[in-house]
């Protein structure tokens, strides 16, 4: 299950990385909502960090250590 989740993450990372790399003009807007490329990049980092934070919850239950 963990291996599958890691594979999913890597596949999504590669797909979004390729999509963003296709836009050399950082002022360009993309997608249905016409969002600026830098905003998409920040959102990508934010979403990844948030999900990493969610992984702290089961770990804290398992070992009692609080995340920092």
PDB file of N, H, CA, C and O in Angstrom:
ATOM      1  N   UNK A   1       0.816  -1.183   0.000  1.00  0.00           N
ATOM      2  CA  UNK A   1       0.000   0.000   0.000  1.00  0.00           C
ATOM      3  C   UNK A   1       0.874   1.266   0.000  1.00  0.00           C
ATOM      4  O   UNK A   1       0.594   2.211  -0.738  1.00  0.00           O
ATOM      5  N   UNK A   2       1.913   1.283   0.812  1.00  0.00           N
ATOM      6  H   UNK A   2       2.140   0.516   1.412  1.00  0.00           H
ATOM      7  CA  UNK A   2       2.814   2.439   0.840  1.00  0.00           C
ATOM      8  C   UNK A   2       3.527   2.574  -0.493  1.00  0.00           C
ATOM      9  O   UNK A   2       3.674   3.679  -1.016  1.00  0.00           O
ATOM     10  N   UNK A   3       3.972   1.449  -1.047  1.00  0.00           N
ATOM     11  H   UNK A   3       3.853   0.551  -0.622  1.00  0.00           H
ATOM     12  CA  UNK A   3       4.656   1.496  -2.343  1.00  0.00           C
ATOM     13  C   UNK A   3       3.745   2.057  -3.421  1.00  0.00           C
ATOM     14  O   UNK A   3       4.184   2.834  -4.269  1.00  0.00           O
ATOM     15  N   UNK A   4       2.478   1.664  -3.392  1.00  0.00           N
ATOM     16  H   UNK A   4       2.121   1.032  -2.703  1.00  0.00           H
ATOM     17  CA  UNK A   4       1.519   2.163  -4.382  1.00  0.00           C
ATOM     18  C   UNK A   4       1.304   3.666  -4.210  1.00  0.00           C
ATOM     19  O   UNK A   4       1.221   4.397  -5.196  1.00  0.00           O
ATOM     20  N   UNK A   5       1.214   4.130  -2.959  1.00  0.00           N
ATOM     21  H   UNK A   5       1.282   3.536  -2.158  1.00  0.00           H
ATOM     22  CA  UNK A   5       1.029   5.564  -2.703  1.00  0.00           C
ATOM     23  C   UNK A   5       2.250   6.348  -3.176  1.00  0.00           C
ATOM     24  O   UNK A   5       2.113   7.423  -3.761  1.00  0.00           O
ATOM     25  N   UNK A   6       3.436   5.816  -2.926  1.00  0.00           N
ATOM     26  H   UNK A   6       3.548   4.943  -2.452  1.00  0.00           H
ATOM     27  CA  UNK A   6       4.661   6.492  -3.382  1.00  0.00           C
ATOM     28  C   UNK A   6       4.721   6.533  -4.905  1.00  0.00           C
ATOM     29  O   UNK A   6       5.142   7.534  -5.485  1.00  0.00           O
ATOM     30  N   UNK A   7       4.305   5.455  -5.549  1.00  0.00           N
ATOM     31  H   UNK A   7       3.963   4.642  -5.078  1.00  0.00           H
ATOM     32  CA  UNK A   7       4.283   5.421  -7.017  1.00  0.00           C
ATOM     33  C   UNK A   7       3.279   6.436  -7.562  1.00  0.00           C
ATOM     34  O   UNK A   7       3.557   7.119  -8.548  1.00  0.00           O
ATOM     35  N   UNK A   8       2.110   6.535  -6.918  1.00  0.00           N
ATOM     36  H   UNK A   8       1.884   5.981  -6.117  1.00  0.00           H
ATOM     37  CA  UNK A   8       1.109   7.531  -7.326  1.00  0.00           C
ATOM     38  C   UNK A   8       1.666   8.940  -7.188  1.00  0.00           C
ATOM     39  O   UNK A   8       1.505   9.768  -8.085  1.00  0.00           O
ATOM     40  N   UNK A   9       2.325   9.213  -6.061  1.00  0.00           N
ATOM     41  H   UNK A   9       2.456   8.540  -5.332  1.00  0.00           H
ATOM     42  CA  UNK A   9       2.908  10.529  -5.830  1.00  0.00           C
ATOM     43  C   UNK A   9       3.946  10.861  -6.893  1.00  0.00           C
ATOM     44  O   UNK A   9       3.956  11.970  -7.429  1.00  0.00           O
ATOM     45  N   UNK A  10       4.804   9.921  -7.193  1.00  0.00           N
ATOM     46  H   UNK A  10       4.795   9.021  -6.758  1.00  0.00           H
ATOM     47  CA  UNK A  10       5.845  10.154  -8.197  1.00  0.00           C
ATOM     48  C   UNK A  10       5.234  10.387  -9.579  1.00  0.00           C
ATOM     49  O   UNK A  10       5.698  11.248 -10.327  1.00  0.00           O
ATOM     50  N   UNK A  11       4.199   9.625  -9.916  1.00  0.00           N
ATOM     51  H   UNK A  11       3.822   8.926  -9.309  1.00  0.00           H
ATOM     52  CA  UNK A  11       3.533   9.795 -11.217  1.00  0.00           C
ATOM     53  C   UNK A  11       2.901  11.189 -11.305  1.00  0.00           C
ATOM     54  O   UNK A  11       3.025  11.858 -12.331  1.00  0.00           O
ATOM     55  N   UNK A  12       2.232  11.625 -10.248  1.00  0.00           N
ATOM     56  H   UNK A  12       2.132  11.081  -9.415  1.00  0.00           H
ATOM     57  CA  UNK A  12       1.615  12.959 -10.243  1.00  0.00           C
ATOM     58  C   UNK A  12       2.674  14.050 -10.267  1.00  0.00           C
ATOM     59  O   UNK A  12       2.510  15.057 -10.956  1.00  0.00           O
ATOM     60  N   UNK A  13       3.770  13.861  -9.514  1.00  0.00           N
ATOM     61  H   UNK A  13       3.903  13.043  -8.954  1.00  0.00           H
ATOM     62  CA  UNK A  13       4.854  14.842  -9.506  1.00  0.00           C
ATOM     63  C   UNK A  13       5.443  15.002 -10.895  1.00  0.00           C
ATOM     64  O   UNK A  13       5.690  16.118 -11.350  1.00  0.00           O
ATOM     65  N   UNK A  14       5.664  13.886 -11.562  1.00  0.00           N
ATOM     66  H   UNK A  14       5.463  12.979 -11.192  1.00  0.00           H
ATOM     67  CA  UNK A  14       6.228  13.930 -12.911  1.00  0.00           C
ATOM     68  C   UNK A  14       5.262  14.597 -13.896  1.00  0.00           C
ATOM     69  O   UNK A  14       5.679  15.384 -14.746  1.00  0.00           O
ATOM     70  N   UNK A  15       3.990  14.280 -13.775  1.00  0.00           N
ATOM     71  H   UNK A  15       3.651  13.641 -13.085  1.00  0.00           H
ATOM     72  CA  UNK A  15       3.000  14.857 -14.692  1.00  0.00           C
ATOM     73  C   UNK A  15       2.858  16.361 -14.486  1.00  0.00           C
ATOM     74  O   UNK A  15       2.832  17.114 -15.460  1.00  0.00           O
ATOM     75  N   UNK A  16       2.767  16.809 -13.245  1.00  0.00           N
ATOM     76  H   UNK A  16       2.788  16.198 -12.454  1.00  0.00           H
ATOM     77  CA  UNK A  16       2.630  18.244 -13.012  1.00  0.00           C
ATOM     78  C   UNK A  16       3.928  18.978 -13.335  1.00  0.00           C
ATOM     79  O   UNK A  16       3.900  20.102 -13.835  1.00  0.00           O
ATOM     80  N   UNK A  17       5.060  18.347 -13.051  1.00  0.00           N
ATOM     81  H   UNK A  17       5.083  17.434 -12.644  1.00  0.00           H
ATOM     82  CA  UNK A  17       6.352  18.951 -13.400  1.00  0.00           C
ATOM     83  C   UNK A  17       6.480  19.153 -14.896  1.00  0.00           C
ATOM     84  O   UNK A  17       6.945  20.197 -15.354  1.00  0.00           O
ATOM     85  N   UNK A  18       6.065  18.149 -15.658  1.00  0.00           N
ATOM     86  H   UNK A  18       5.687  17.301 -15.286  1.00  0.00           H
ATOM     87  CA  UNK A  18       6.128  18.255 -17.117  1.00  0.00           C
ATOM     88  C   UNK A  18       5.174  19.324 -17.626  1.00  0.00           C
ATOM     89  O   UNK A  18       5.504  20.057 -18.559  1.00  0.00           O
ATOM     90  N   UNK A  19       4.007  19.419 -17.031  1.00  0.00           N
ATOM     91  H   UNK A  19       3.738  18.823 -16.273  1.00  0.00           H
ATOM     92  CA  UNK A  19       3.033  20.420 -17.462  1.00  0.00           C
ATOM     93  C   UNK A  19       3.551  21.826 -17.195  1.00  0.00           C
ATOM     94  O   UNK A  19       3.427  22.702 -18.050  1.00  0.00           O
ATOM     95  N   UNK A  20       4.128  22.050 -16.023  1.00  0.00           N
ATOM     96  H   UNK A  20       4.229  21.338 -15.328  1.00  0.00           H
ATOM     97  CA  UNK A  20       4.653  23.379 -15.684  1.00  0.00           C
ATOM     98  C   UNK A  20       5.878  23.703 -16.541  1.00  0.00           C
ATOM     99  O   UNK A  20       6.044  24.842 -16.977  1.00  0.00           O
ATOM    100  N   UNK A  21       6.729  22.717 -16.781  1.00  0.00           N
ATOM    101  H   UNK A  21       6.594  21.792 -16.427  1.00  0.00           H
ATOM    102  CA  UNK A  21       7.941  22.943 -17.576  1.00  0.00           C
ATOM    103  C   UNK A  21       7.607  23.328 -19.012  1.00  0.00           C
ATOM    104  O   UNK A  21       8.430  23.938 -19.696  1.00  0.00           O
ATOM    105  N   UNK A  22       6.429  22.985 -19.467  1.00  0.00           N
ATOM    106  H   UNK A  22       5.761  22.490 -18.912  1.00  0.00           H
ATOM    107  CA  UNK A  22       6.012  23.322 -20.819  1.00  0.00           C
ATOM    108  C   UNK A  22       5.692  24.794 -21.003  1.00  0.00           C
ATOM    109  O   UNK A  22       5.431  25.234 -22.123  1.00  0.00           O
ATOM    110  N   UNK A  23       5.706  25.550 -19.934  1.00  0.00           N
ATOM    111  H   UNK A  23       5.918  25.192 -19.025  1.00  0.00           H
ATOM    112  CA  UNK A  23       5.392  26.978 -19.984  1.00  0.00           C
ATOM    113  C   UNK A  23       6.642  27.772 -19.642  1.00  0.00           C
ATOM    114  O   UNK A  23       6.969  27.943 -18.468  1.00  0.00           O
ATOM    115  N   UNK A  24       7.333  28.253 -20.648  1.00  0.00           N
ATOM    116  H   UNK A  24       7.067  28.115 -21.602  1.00  0.00           H
ATOM    117  CA  UNK A  24       8.581  28.984 -20.404  1.00  0.00           C
ATOM    118  C   UNK A  24       8.335  30.413 -19.935  1.00  0.00           C
ATOM    119  O   UNK A  24       9.199  31.006 -19.289  1.00  0.00           O
ATOM    120  N   UNK A  25       7.182  30.968 -20.248  1.00  0.00           N
ATOM    121  H   UNK A  25       6.480  30.486 -20.773  1.00  0.00           H
ATOM    122  CA  UNK A  25       6.828  32.315 -19.815  1.00  0.00           C
ATOM    123  C   UNK A  25       6.078  32.202 -18.491  1.00  0.00           C
ATOM    124  O   UNK A  25       4.924  31.774 -18.463  1.00  0.00           O
ATOM    125  N   UNK A  26       6.736  32.586 -17.390  1.00  0.00           N
ATOM    126  H   UNK A  26       7.674  32.933 -17.413  1.00  0.00           H
ATOM    127  CA  UNK A  26       6.123  32.433 -16.076  1.00  0.00           C
ATOM    128  C   UNK A  26       4.926  33.357 -15.869  1.00  0.00           C
ATOM    129  O   UNK A  26       4.177  33.186 -14.907  1.00  0.00           O
ATOM    130  N   UNK A  27       4.738  34.317 -16.743  1.00  0.00           N
ATOM    131  H   UNK A  27       5.346  34.456 -17.524  1.00  0.00           H
ATOM    132  CA  UNK A  27       3.568  35.178 -16.669  1.00  0.00           C
ATOM    133  C   UNK A  27       2.353  34.557 -17.330  1.00  0.00           C
ATOM    134  O   UNK A  27       1.234  35.055 -17.208  1.00  0.00           O
ATOM    135  N   UNK A  28       2.591  33.471 -18.026  1.00  0.00           N
ATOM    136  H   UNK A  28       3.500  33.067 -18.125  1.00  0.00           H
ATOM    137  CA  UNK A  28       1.511  32.785 -18.739  1.00  0.00           C
ATOM    138  C   UNK A  28       0.508  32.207 -17.756  1.00  0.00           C
ATOM    139  O   UNK A  28       0.843  31.886 -16.616  1.00  0.00           O
ATOM    140  N   UNK A  29      -0.720  32.083 -18.217  1.00  0.00           N
ATOM    141  H   UNK A  29      -0.992  32.344 -19.143  1.00  0.00           H
ATOM    142  CA  UNK A  29      -1.782  31.480 -17.399  1.00  0.00           C
ATOM    143  C   UNK A  29      -2.193  30.171 -18.049  1.00  0.00           C
ATOM    144  O   UNK A  29      -2.186  30.034 -19.273  1.00  0.00           O
ATOM    145  N   UNK A  30      -2.552  29.209 -17.202  1.00  0.00           N
ATOM    146  H   UNK A  30      -2.557  29.320 -16.208  1.00  0.00           H
ATOM    147  CA  UNK A  30      -2.850  27.873 -17.722  1.00  0.00           C
ATOM    148  C   UNK A  30      -4.076  27.281 -17.039  1.00  0.00           C
ATOM    149  O   UNK A  30      -4.528  27.763 -16.000  1.00  0.00           O
ATOM    150  N   UNK A  31      -4.593  26.239 -17.642  1.00  0.00           N
ATOM    151  H   UNK A  31      -4.226  25.848 -18.487  1.00  0.00           H
ATOM    152  CA  UNK A  31      -5.715  25.501 -17.076  1.00  0.00           C
ATOM    153  C   UNK A  31      -7.045  26.163 -17.334  1.00  0.00           C
ATOM    154  O   UNK A  31      -7.132  27.252 -17.902  1.00  0.00           O
ATOM    155  N   UNK A  32      -8.081  25.468 -16.897  1.00  0.00           N
ATOM    156  H   UNK A  32      -8.011  24.584 -16.436  1.00  0.00           H
ATOM    157  CA  UNK A  32      -9.451  25.975 -17.088  1.00  0.00           C
ATOM    158  C   UNK A  32      -9.659  27.321 -16.400  1.00  0.00           C
ATOM    159  O   UNK A  32     -10.393  28.180 -16.889  1.00  0.00           O
ATOM    160  N   UNK A  33      -8.994  27.486 -15.248  1.00  0.00           N
ATOM    161  H   UNK A  33      -8.398  26.789 -14.851  1.00  0.00           H
ATOM    162  CA  UNK A  33      -9.197  28.712 -14.474  1.00  0.00           C
ATOM    163  C   UNK A  33      -8.179  29.800 -14.801  1.00  0.00           C
ATOM    164  O   UNK A  33      -8.183  30.865 -14.183  1.00  0.00           O
ATOM    165  N   UNK A  34      -7.312  29.533 -15.767  1.00  0.00           N
ATOM    166  H   UNK A  34      -7.308  28.668 -16.269  1.00  0.00           H
ATOM    167  CA  UNK A  34      -6.319  30.506 -16.239  1.00  0.00           C
ATOM    168  C   UNK A  34      -5.481  31.051 -15.073  1.00  0.00           C
ATOM    169  O   UNK A  34      -5.406  32.260 -14.856  1.00  0.00           O
ATOM    170  N   UNK A  35      -4.857  30.135 -14.333  1.00  0.00           N
ATOM    171  H   UNK A  35      -4.918  29.153 -14.509  1.00  0.00           H
ATOM    172  CA  UNK A  35      -4.039  30.481 -13.173  1.00  0.00           C
ATOM    173  C   UNK A  35      -2.600  30.691 -13.626  1.00  0.00           C
ATOM    174  O   UNK A  35      -2.105  29.958 -14.483  1.00  0.00           O
ATOM    175  N   UNK A  36      -1.924  31.687 -13.054  1.00  0.00           N
ATOM    176  H   UNK A  36      -2.326  32.282 -12.358  1.00  0.00           H
ATOM    177  CA  UNK A  36      -0.529  31.973 -13.404  1.00  0.00           C
ATOM    178  C   UNK A  36       0.365  30.797 -12.983  1.00  0.00           C
ATOM    179  O   UNK A  36       0.137  30.162 -11.954  1.00  0.00           O
ATOM    180  N   UNK A  37       1.371  30.530 -13.794  1.00  0.00           N
ATOM    181  H   UNK A  37       1.556  31.047 -14.630  1.00  0.00           H
ATOM    182  CA  UNK A  37       2.281  29.407 -13.553  1.00  0.00           C
ATOM    183  C   UNK A  37       2.927  29.476 -12.162  1.00  0.00           C
ATOM    184  O   UNK A  37       2.975  28.445 -11.492  1.00  0.00           O
ATOM    185  N   UNK A  38       3.422  30.616 -11.689  1.00  0.00           N
ATOM    186  H   UNK A  38       3.383  31.455 -12.233  1.00  0.00           H
ATOM    187  CA  UNK A  38       3.992  30.645 -10.335  1.00  0.00           C
ATOM    188  C   UNK A  38       2.972  30.278  -9.254  1.00  0.00           C
ATOM    189  O   UNK A  38       3.327  29.645  -8.259  1.00  0.00           O
ATOM    190  N   UNK A  39       1.721  30.666  -9.440  1.00  0.00           N
ATOM    191  H   UNK A  39       1.433  31.180 -10.247  1.00  0.00           H
ATOM    192  CA  UNK A  39       0.680  30.318  -8.463  1.00  0.00           C
ATOM    193  C   UNK A  39       0.471  28.807  -8.451  1.00  0.00           C
ATOM    194  O   UNK A  39       0.305  28.212  -7.386  1.00  0.00           O
ATOM    195  N   UNK A  40       0.479  28.190  -9.613  1.00  0.00           N
ATOM    196  H   UNK A  40       0.614  28.673 -10.479  1.00  0.00           H
ATOM    197  CA  UNK A  40       0.351  26.736  -9.682  1.00  0.00           C
ATOM    198  C   UNK A  40       1.509  26.044  -8.967  1.00  0.00           C
ATOM    199  O   UNK A  40       1.313  25.047  -8.271  1.00  0.00           O
ATOM    200  N   UNK A  41       2.705  26.577  -9.143  1.00  0.00           N
ATOM    201  H   UNK A  41       2.864  27.387  -9.708  1.00  0.00           H
ATOM    202  CA  UNK A  41       3.889  25.990  -8.515  1.00  0.00           C
ATOM    203  C   UNK A  41       3.797  26.102  -6.996  1.00  0.00           C
ATOM    204  O   UNK A  41       4.091  25.139  -6.288  1.00  0.00           O
ATOM    205  N   UNK A  42       3.400  27.250  -6.493  1.00  0.00           N
ATOM    206  H   UNK A  42       3.162  28.033  -7.068  1.00  0.00           H
ATOM    207  CA  UNK A  42       3.257  27.424  -5.046  1.00  0.00           C
ATOM    208  C   UNK A  42       2.160  26.504  -4.515  1.00  0.00           C
ATOM    209  O   UNK A  42       2.313  25.910  -3.447  1.00  0.00           O
ATOM    210  N   UNK A  43       1.065  26.385  -5.244  1.00  0.00           N
ATOM    211  H   UNK A  43       0.940  26.867  -6.111  1.00  0.00           H
ATOM    212  CA  UNK A  43      -0.015  25.492  -4.816  1.00  0.00           C
ATOM    213  C   UNK A  43       0.485  24.053  -4.738  1.00  0.00           C
ATOM    214  O   UNK A  43       0.147  23.326  -3.804  1.00  0.00           O
ATOM    215  N   UNK A  44       1.273  23.651  -5.695  1.00  0.00           N
ATOM    216  H   UNK A  44       1.548  24.242  -6.453  1.00  0.00           H
ATOM    217  CA  UNK A  44       1.826  22.296  -5.724  1.00  0.00           C
ATOM    218  C   UNK A  44       2.679  22.045  -4.473  1.00  0.00           C
ATOM    219  O   UNK A  44       2.556  20.994  -3.845  1.00  0.00           O
ATOM    220  N   UNK A  45       3.524  22.985  -4.114  1.00  0.00           N
ATOM    221  H   UNK A  45       3.623  23.839  -4.623  1.00  0.00           H
ATOM    222  CA  UNK A  45       4.369  22.856  -2.922  1.00  0.00           C
ATOM    223  C   UNK A  45       3.493  22.828  -1.667  1.00  0.00           C
ATOM    224  O   UNK A  45       3.716  22.020  -0.766  1.00  0.00           O
ATOM    225  N   UNK A  46       2.503  23.709  -1.615  1.00  0.00           N
ATOM    226  H   UNK A  46       2.322  24.366  -2.347  1.00  0.00           H
ATOM    227  CA  UNK A  46       1.608  23.779  -0.461  1.00  0.00           C
ATOM    228  C   UNK A  46       0.838  22.471  -0.266  1.00  0.00           C
ATOM    229  O   UNK A  46       0.735  21.968   0.853  1.00  0.00           O
ATOM    230  N   UNK A  47       0.304  21.931  -1.347  1.00  0.00           N
ATOM    231  H   UNK A  47       0.388  22.339  -2.256  1.00  0.00           H
ATOM    232  CA  UNK A  47      -0.466  20.690  -1.251  1.00  0.00           C
ATOM    233  C   UNK A  47       0.412  19.536  -0.774  1.00  0.00           C
ATOM    234  O   UNK A  47      -0.014  18.729   0.052  1.00  0.00           O
ATOM    235  N   UNK A  48       1.630  19.457  -1.291  1.00  0.00           N
ATOM    236  H   UNK A  48       1.976  20.112  -1.963  1.00  0.00           H
ATOM    237  CA  UNK A  48       2.548  18.398  -0.875  1.00  0.00           C
ATOM    238  C   UNK A  48       2.869  18.535   0.610  1.00  0.00           C
ATOM    239  O   UNK A  48       2.851  17.544   1.341  1.00  0.00           O
ATOM    240  N   UNK A  49       3.161  19.743   1.058  1.00  0.00           N
ATOM    241  H   UNK A  49       3.176  20.548   0.465  1.00  0.00           H
ATOM    242  CA  UNK A  49       3.497  19.972   2.469  1.00  0.00           C
ATOM    243  C   UNK A  49       2.311  19.638   3.372  1.00  0.00           C
ATOM    244  O   UNK A  49       2.487  19.054   4.442  1.00  0.00           O
ATOM    245  N   UNK A  50       1.115  20.005   2.944  1.00  0.00           N
ATOM    246  H   UNK A  50       0.973  20.479   2.075  1.00  0.00           H
ATOM    247  CA  UNK A  50      -0.082  19.721   3.739  1.00  0.00           C
ATOM    248  C   UNK A  50      -0.280  18.227   3.895  1.00  0.00           C
ATOM    249  O   UNK A  50      -0.593  17.750   4.986  1.00  0.00           O
ATOM    250  N   UNK A  51      -0.103  17.487   2.818  1.00  0.00           N
ATOM    251  H   UNK A  51       0.151  17.874   1.931  1.00  0.00           H
ATOM    252  CA  UNK A  51      -0.291  16.039   2.884  1.00  0.00           C
ATOM    253  C   UNK A  51       0.808  15.375   3.707  1.00  0.00           C
ATOM    254  O   UNK A  51       0.556  14.373   4.376  1.00  0.00           O
ATOM    255  N   UNK A  52       2.008  15.913   3.664  1.00  0.00           N
ATOM    256  H   UNK A  52       2.212  16.726   3.120  1.00  0.00           H
ATOM    257  CA  UNK A  52       3.067  15.388   4.532  1.00  0.00           C
ATOM    258  C   UNK A  52       2.689  15.612   5.988  1.00  0.00           C
ATOM    259  O   UNK A  52       2.947  14.757   6.836  1.00  0.00           O
ATOM    260  N   UNK A  53       2.085  16.740   6.282  1.00  0.00           N
ATOM    261  H   UNK A  53       1.875  17.435   5.593  1.00  0.00           H
ATOM    262  CA  UNK A  53       1.617  17.015   7.635  1.00  0.00           C
ATOM    263  C   UNK A  53       0.550  16.038   8.079  1.00  0.00           C
ATOM    264  O   UNK A  53       0.503  15.663   9.251  1.00  0.00           O
ATOM    265  N   UNK A  54      -0.314  15.616   7.158  1.00  0.00           N
ATOM    266  H   UNK A  54      -0.276  15.920   6.206  1.00  0.00           H
ATOM    267  CA  UNK A  54      -1.341  14.631   7.492  1.00  0.00           C
ATOM    268  C   UNK A  54      -0.700  13.311   7.881  1.00  0.00           C
ATOM    269  O   UNK A  54      -1.238  12.584   8.716  1.00  0.00           O
ATOM    270  N   UNK A  55       0.435  12.994   7.292  1.00  0.00           N
ATOM    271  H   UNK A  55       0.872  13.585   6.614  1.00  0.00           H
ATOM    272  CA  UNK A  55       1.121  11.746   7.620  1.00  0.00           C
ATOM    273  C   UNK A  55       1.649  11.770   9.048  1.00  0.00           C
ATOM    274  O   UNK A  55       1.898  10.712   9.626  1.00  0.00           O
ATOM    275  N   UNK A  56       1.827  12.953   9.628  1.00  0.00           N
ATOM    276  H   UNK A  56       1.625  13.813   9.158  1.00  0.00           H
ATOM    277  CA  UNK A  56       2.265  13.053  11.017  1.00  0.00           C
ATOM    278  C   UNK A  56       1.230  12.479  11.983  1.00  0.00           C
ATOM    279  O   UNK A  56       1.599  11.942  13.027  1.00  0.00           O
ATOM    280  N   UNK A  57      -0.040  12.582  11.658  1.00  0.00           N
ATOM    281  H   UNK A  57      -0.339  13.019  10.809  1.00  0.00           H
ATOM    282  CA  UNK A  57      -1.082  12.147  12.584  1.00  0.00           C
ATOM    283  C   UNK A  57      -0.978  10.659  12.929  1.00  0.00           C
ATOM    284  O   UNK A  57      -0.945  10.323  14.113  1.00  0.00           O
ATOM    285  N   UNK A  58      -0.926   9.751  11.940  1.00  0.00           N
ATOM    286  H   UNK A  58      -0.953  10.024  10.979  1.00  0.00           H
ATOM    287  CA  UNK A  58      -0.794   8.335  12.326  1.00  0.00           C
ATOM    288  C   UNK A  58       0.556   8.032  12.977  1.00  0.00           C
ATOM    289  O   UNK A  58       0.652   7.164  13.845  1.00  0.00           O
ATOM    290  N   UNK A  59       1.597   8.752  12.552  1.00  0.00           N
ATOM    291  H   UNK A  59       1.518   9.457  11.846  1.00  0.00           H
ATOM    292  CA  UNK A  59       2.902   8.523  13.166  1.00  0.00           C
ATOM    293  C   UNK A  59       2.879   8.929  14.627  1.00  0.00           C
ATOM    294  O   UNK A  59       3.419   8.218  15.474  1.00  0.00           O
ATOM    295  N   UNK A  60       2.255  10.074  14.939  1.00  0.00           N
ATOM    296  H   UNK A  60       1.815  10.651  14.251  1.00  0.00           H
ATOM    297  CA  UNK A  60       2.162  10.522  16.326  1.00  0.00           C
ATOM    298  C   UNK A  60       1.376   9.518  17.164  1.00  0.00           C
ATOM    299  O   UNK A  60       1.708   9.275  18.324  1.00  0.00           O
ATOM    300  N   UNK A  61       0.341   8.939  16.576  1.00  0.00           N
ATOM    301  H   UNK A  61       0.072   9.136  15.633  1.00  0.00           H
ATOM    302  CA  UNK A  61      -0.428   7.922  17.307  1.00  0.00           C
ATOM    303  C   UNK A  61       0.415   6.677  17.547  1.00  0.00           C
ATOM    304  O   UNK A  61       0.296   6.030  18.588  1.00  0.00           O
ATOM    305  N   UNK A  62       1.254   6.348  16.594  1.00  0.00           N
ATOM    306  H   UNK A  62       1.350   6.873  15.748  1.00  0.00           H
ATOM    307  CA  UNK A  62       2.064   5.132  16.706  1.00  0.00           C
ATOM    308  C   UNK A  62       3.220   5.285  17.688  1.00  0.00           C
ATOM    309  O   UNK A  62       3.496   4.370  18.465  1.00  0.00           O
ATOM    310  N   UNK A  63       3.900   6.431  17.661  1.00  0.00           N
ATOM    311  H   UNK A  63       3.676   7.174  17.030  1.00  0.00           H
ATOM    312  CA  UNK A  63       5.111   6.541  18.495  1.00  0.00           C
ATOM    313  C   UNK A  63       5.030   7.614  19.569  1.00  0.00           C
ATOM    314  O   UNK A  63       5.944   7.737  20.384  1.00  0.00           O
ATOM    315  N   UNK A  64       3.946   8.398  19.586  1.00  0.00           N
ATOM    316  H   UNK A  64       3.203   8.299  18.924  1.00  0.00           H
ATOM    317  CA  UNK A  64       3.766   9.404  20.631  1.00  0.00           C
ATOM    318  C   UNK A  64       4.555  10.684  20.448  1.00  0.00           C
ATOM    319  O   UNK A  64       4.349  11.636  21.201  1.00  0.00           O
ATOM    320  N   UNK A  65       5.461  10.743  19.463  1.00  0.00           N
ATOM    321  H   UNK A  65       5.628   9.970  18.852  1.00  0.00           H
ATOM    322  CA  UNK A  65       6.245  11.970  19.239  1.00  0.00           C
ATOM    323  C   UNK A  65       5.385  12.991  18.515  1.00  0.00           C
ATOM    324  O   UNK A  65       4.631  12.639  17.608  1.00  0.00           O
ATOM    325  N   UNK A  66       5.492  14.238  18.906  1.00  0.00           N
ATOM    326  H   UNK A  66       6.104  14.524  19.643  1.00  0.00           H
ATOM    327  CA  UNK A  66       4.776  15.309  18.247  1.00  0.00           C
ATOM    328  C   UNK A  66       5.631  15.885  17.129  1.00  0.00           C
ATOM    329  O   UNK A  66       6.833  16.082  17.308  1.00  0.00           O
ATOM    330  N   UNK A  67       5.021  16.161  15.966  1.00  0.00           N
ATOM    331  H   UNK A  67       4.045  16.002  15.820  1.00  0.00           H
ATOM    332  CA  UNK A  67       5.747  16.732  14.832  1.00  0.00           C
ATOM    333  C   UNK A  67       6.202  18.156  15.106  1.00  0.00           C
ATOM    334  O   UNK A  67       5.588  18.871  15.897  1.00  0.00           O
ATOM    335  N   UNK A  68       7.263  18.557  14.460  1.00  0.00           N
ATOM    336  H   UNK A  68       7.762  17.976  13.817  1.00  0.00           H
ATOM    337  CA  UNK A  68       7.778  19.923  14.614  1.00  0.00           C
ATOM    338  C   UNK A  68       7.914  20.564  13.267  1.00  0.00           C
ATOM    339  O   UNK A  68       8.332  21.717  13.171  1.00  0.00           O
TER     340      UNK A  68
END
